[in-house]
């Protein structure tokens, strides 16, 4: 992969970042739009099993004629979410399966052309991960998704609590993308980490919520057959549990990155290696507020 232009992101735990109590944020695109901040209670959509007891599945793209998008149900539950703005340093990938980075410039501005994104933005993401993920020595970026909360958008924000990978599908990802090296790579530590950012920050609608992975037990997770047009993977849906601790990062800007760890093979450091997450409808979002646009890049991280 081509070498990216040097960037100098600032990990949030190395920064003094007091909580901003003002309800206005005039930093980037949505200048002057009220930005909801602080704790909030909002409905999140959790997993409920198929009524007929069958194995749960969903289609990534449009389902075959006559088939639903997925065969399980969604169960709304009111959840308290705390704002990590001003206390970002309290969370990290190894302990909580999410982490924040601020002050990240990018040469990619439009995010309208997939090949341009791969040529310009991917090297920036690769460099970001190598410089900010302890132990990382090799990165493979295997896909990205742009989401826009707009009418007729190809991909809208996902409003159901999920994890992108399971232990089985993470191993299959290595085999699928690096078949000649997989046997050796699987003997050492590997992680799957998503790099999430807004495209029209600060985010004022459909912010991203994350659960502290250390509060989530494996019994809360349900493997879902994830059907692509030419192959089948697996994701995880999440059952509601009042012990989960939920957070969001208010008013995320375009130069901020949220790292989401979906899997970690390390038996000790990886014990909290998966972060449930979802977009949510913030009841405080002002009427007529700009609709959130974002990109997530998914990475295999070795080392």
VMD Tcl script that draws the C-alpha trace (Angstrom):
set ca {
  {0.00 0.00 0.00}
  {1.24 3.46 -0.83}
  {2.79 5.50 1.92}
  {0.42 8.11 3.35}
  {1.30 11.72 3.94}
  {2.44 12.15 7.55}
  {-0.32 12.81 10.06}
  {-0.03 13.54 13.73}
  {-3.12 12.34 15.57}
  {-3.35 13.02 19.27}
  {-4.53 10.13 21.47}
  {-7.18 11.52 23.77}
  {-5.58 10.14 26.92}
  {-2.60 12.41 26.29}
  {-4.77 15.49 26.01}
  {-6.39 17.89 28.43}
  {-9.97 18.06 27.24}
  {-12.41 19.60 29.76}
  {-16.13 18.96 29.32}
  {-17.77 21.64 27.23}
  {-21.11 22.53 28.83}
  {-22.25 24.81 26.00}
  {-25.01 23.40 23.82}
  {-23.54 25.05 20.72}
  {-20.70 23.69 18.64}
  {-19.47 25.80 15.73}
  {-16.40 23.79 14.80}
  {-17.07 22.21 11.42}
  {-19.99 21.55 9.05}
  {-22.99 22.00 11.30}
  {-22.02 25.44 12.56}
  {-24.44 26.82 15.12}
  {-26.57 23.66 15.32}
  {-27.40 22.70 18.92}
  {-25.41 19.60 19.87}
  {-27.00 17.33 22.49}
  {-24.56 16.66 25.32}
  {-24.50 14.87 28.65}
  {-26.39 11.76 29.81}
  {-29.53 10.74 27.97}
  {-32.07 7.93 28.08}
  {-33.03 6.54 24.68}
  {-34.49 3.33 23.25}
  {-31.99 0.80 21.87}
  {-33.02 -2.22 19.80}
  {-31.93 -5.61 21.20}
  {-32.17 -9.16 19.93}
  {-35.24 -11.36 20.28}
  {-35.11 -14.87 18.76}
  {-37.11 -16.06 15.73}
  {-40.62 -17.07 16.73}
  {-40.25 -20.49 15.09}
  {-37.02 -21.31 16.92}
  {-34.94 -21.40 13.74}
  {-31.33 -20.27 13.43}
  {-31.19 -16.46 13.11}
  {-29.94 -14.92 9.86}
  {-29.89 -11.67 7.94}
  {-29.03 -10.54 4.40}
  {-26.29 -7.95 3.88}
  {-27.76 -6.77 0.56}
  {-31.32 -6.97 -0.69}
  {-32.86 -10.38 0.17}
  {-34.21 -12.77 -2.46}
  {-37.75 -12.12 -3.60}
  {-40.23 -13.03 -0.91}
  {-37.64 -13.18 1.87}
  {-37.43 -10.70 4.76}
  {-34.18 -8.85 5.48}
  {-33.79 -10.87 8.69}
  {-35.79 -13.54 10.53}
  {-35.36 -12.50 14.16}
  {-37.12 -9.72 16.06}
  {-35.94 -6.48 17.64}
  {-36.87 -5.61 21.19}
  {-36.73 -1.91 22.19}
  {-35.49 -1.11 25.68}
  {-34.90 2.26 27.31}
  {-31.19 2.59 28.18}
  {-29.22 5.30 29.96}
  {-26.22 6.45 27.94}
  {-23.42 8.49 29.47}
  {-21.42 11.05 27.50}
  {-17.66 10.36 27.37}
  {-16.85 13.90 26.18}
  {-14.27 15.17 28.65}
  {-13.50 11.73 30.10}
  {-12.30 9.94 26.99}
  {-9.02 8.97 28.68}
  {-10.92 6.53 30.94}
  {-11.49 4.05 28.08}
  {-9.14 1.96 25.95}
  {-9.20 -0.96 23.53}
  {-7.82 -3.59 25.90}
  {-10.11 -2.81 28.84}
  {-13.31 -1.59 27.17}
  {-12.94 -2.48 23.45}
  {-13.27 1.12 22.33}
  {-10.95 4.11 22.28}
  {-10.90 7.69 21.00}
  {-8.41 9.73 18.99}
  {-8.61 13.45 18.23}
  {-6.89 15.88 15.87}
  {-6.66 13.55 12.86}
  {-6.42 15.41 9.51}
  {-7.38 13.81 6.22}
  {-6.74 14.53 2.57}
  {-10.00 12.77 1.65}
  {-12.82 15.32 1.63}
  {-15.70 14.10 -0.53}
  {-16.07 10.37 0.27}
  {-18.06 9.84 -2.92}
  {-15.76 7.50 -4.84}
  {-14.78 4.11 -3.40}
  {-11.52 3.84 -5.35}
  {-10.47 7.33 -4.30}
  {-11.27 6.44 -0.69}
  {-9.09 3.34 -0.94}
  {-6.24 5.28 -2.54}
  {-6.29 8.32 -0.21}
  {-8.12 7.47 3.01}
  {-7.05 3.86 3.52}
  {-3.33 4.71 3.92}
  {-4.29 7.32 6.54}
  {-6.28 4.71 8.48}
  {-3.47 2.18 8.23}
  {-0.98 4.71 9.62}
  {-3.40 5.72 12.37}
  {-3.78 2.13 13.57}
  {-0.07 1.34 13.44}
  {0.71 4.43 15.52}
  {-2.11 4.04 18.07}
  {-2.78 0.32 18.61}
  {-0.16 -1.20 20.93}
  {1.65 -4.15 19.37}
  {0.25 -3.63 15.88}
  {2.80 -4.36 13.17}
  {0.65 -5.12 10.13}
  {-2.73 -3.84 8.95}
  {-5.10 -5.17 6.30}
  {-8.07 -2.93 5.57}
  {-10.69 -5.24 4.08}
  {-13.73 -3.01 3.52}
  {-15.59 0.16 4.39}
  {-19.18 1.35 4.65}
  {-20.54 4.85 4.22}
  {-23.81 5.51 6.01}
  {-26.10 8.46 5.45}
  {-29.30 9.11 7.39}
  {-30.93 10.42 4.22}
  {-33.93 9.30 2.15}
  {-32.97 6.57 -0.33}
  {-29.42 6.28 1.06}
  {-27.76 2.98 0.10}
  {-26.73 2.37 3.71}
  {-28.46 4.06 6.63}
  {-27.26 4.07 10.27}
  {-27.81 0.64 11.83}
  {-30.26 0.94 14.71}
  {-29.85 -2.46 16.31}
  {-27.28 -3.50 18.91}
  {-24.70 -5.72 17.26}
  {-21.04 -6.74 16.95}
  {-19.58 -7.00 13.44}
  {-17.66 -10.23 14.06}
  {-17.73 -13.42 16.11}
  {-14.66 -15.53 16.97}
  {-15.54 -17.89 14.10}
  {-16.03 -15.15 11.51}
  {-12.87 -13.32 12.61}
  {-10.80 -16.42 11.92}
  {-12.61 -16.89 8.62}
  {-11.74 -13.31 7.68}
  {-8.03 -14.09 7.98}
  {-8.45 -17.23 5.88}
  {-10.54 -15.41 3.27}
  {-8.29 -12.37 2.80}
  {-4.88 -13.98 3.39}
  {-5.28 -17.66 2.52}
  {-1.59 -18.32 1.86}
  {-0.50 -16.87 5.20}
  {-3.49 -17.70 7.38}
  {-2.07 -20.75 9.13}
  {0.93 -18.80 10.39}
  {-0.98 -15.57 11.15}
  {-3.58 -17.39 13.22}
  {-0.86 -18.62 15.60}
  {-0.25 -15.06 16.82}
  {-2.39 -12.21 18.06}
  {-4.83 -10.67 15.62}
  {-7.67 -8.21 16.08}
  {-10.48 -6.76 14.04}
  {-10.90 -3.04 14.65}
  {-13.32 -0.62 12.99}
  {-12.31 3.02 12.57}
  {-15.45 5.18 12.72}
  {-15.75 8.90 11.94}
  {-18.45 11.37 10.86}
  {-18.34 12.99 7.44}
  {-20.42 16.04 8.39}
  {-19.53 16.65 12.02}
  {-20.32 17.59 14.62}
  {-22.80 14.72 14.91}
  {-26.21 16.00 15.95}
  {-28.41 13.09 14.86}
  {-28.11 9.31 15.17}
  {-24.93 9.28 17.28}
  {-23.14 5.99 17.84}
  {-23.62 4.22 21.18}
  {-21.12 1.70 22.55}
  {-21.31 -0.72 25.47}
  {-18.30 -1.15 27.74}
  {-17.21 -4.64 26.73}
  {-16.10 -5.44 30.29}
  {-19.79 -5.30 31.33}
  {-20.93 -7.72 28.60}
  {-20.87 -11.49 29.14}
  {-20.71 -14.05 26.33}
  {-24.19 -15.31 27.20}
  {-25.56 -11.94 26.01}
  {-24.29 -12.56 22.46}
  {-26.05 -14.52 19.72}
  {-24.34 -15.54 16.48}
  {-26.26 -14.47 13.37}
  {-25.72 -16.03 9.93}
  {-24.62 -13.04 7.83}
  {-25.55 -13.74 4.20}
  {-23.54 -12.00 1.48}
  {-24.38 -12.55 -2.21}
  {-21.51 -15.06 -2.67}
  {-20.62 -16.28 0.80}
  {-21.87 -16.46 4.39}
  {-20.21 -14.92 7.45}
  {-21.37 -14.35 11.00}
  {-22.10 -11.35 13.17}
  {-23.46 -11.16 16.71}
  {-26.67 -9.66 17.98}
  {-26.95 -8.69 21.63}
  {-29.59 -9.49 24.23}
  {-30.56 -6.76 26.66}
  {-28.89 -6.94 30.05}
  {-29.30 -4.21 32.69}
  {-25.67 -4.75 33.72}
  {-24.39 -3.29 30.45}
  {-22.85 0.18 30.72}
  {-23.61 2.33 27.68}
  {-21.80 5.42 26.36}
  {-21.67 7.80 23.41}
  {-19.26 10.56 22.33}
  {-21.27 13.74 21.94}
  {-20.83 15.97 18.91}
  {-18.10 13.94 17.21}
  {-16.16 16.11 14.74}
  {-14.56 15.20 11.43}
  {-11.08 15.09 12.98}
  {-12.12 12.60 15.67}
  {-11.92 8.82 15.37}
  {-13.65 6.14 17.39}
  {-11.88 2.76 17.41}
  {-14.23 -0.20 17.87}
  {-12.67 -3.57 18.63}
  {-14.82 -6.38 17.28}
  {-12.50 -9.29 18.06}
  {-9.20 -9.99 19.82}
  {-7.51 -13.40 19.79}
  {-5.36 -12.69 22.87}
  {-6.70 -14.84 25.71}
  {-5.77 -12.29 28.38}
  {-5.73 -8.84 26.79}
  {-8.55 -9.90 24.51}
  {-10.95 -10.94 27.24}
  {-12.95 -7.79 26.54}
  {-12.38 -8.03 22.83}
  {-15.79 -7.15 21.43}
  {-17.83 -3.97 21.68}
  {-21.61 -3.94 21.15}
  {-22.62 -0.79 19.30}
  {-25.56 0.84 17.55}
  {-26.81 4.12 16.19}
  {-29.60 5.58 18.30}
  {-32.25 8.24 17.90}
  {-31.39 10.93 20.43}
  {-34.69 12.42 21.66}
  {-32.93 15.79 22.09}
  {-31.96 16.11 18.40}
  {-33.34 19.46 17.18}
  {-36.03 19.37 14.53}
  {-34.50 19.87 11.09}
  {-30.97 19.06 12.31}
  {-28.48 17.84 9.67}
  {-28.65 14.08 9.29}
  {-25.57 12.14 10.27}
  {-23.16 10.89 7.60}
  {-20.27 8.62 8.52}
  {-17.71 6.09 7.33}
  {-16.38 3.00 9.08}
  {-13.29 1.19 7.82}
  {-12.73 -2.38 9.00}
  {-9.24 -3.65 9.64}
  {-7.43 -6.85 10.45}
  {-4.70 -5.84 12.90}
  {-1.82 -8.26 13.41}
  {0.62 -8.17 16.30}
}
mol new
graphics top color blue
foreach p $ca { graphics top sphere $p radius 0.5 }
foreach p [lrange $ca 0 end-1] q [lrange $ca 1 end] { graphics top cylinder $p $q radius 0.2 }
display resetview
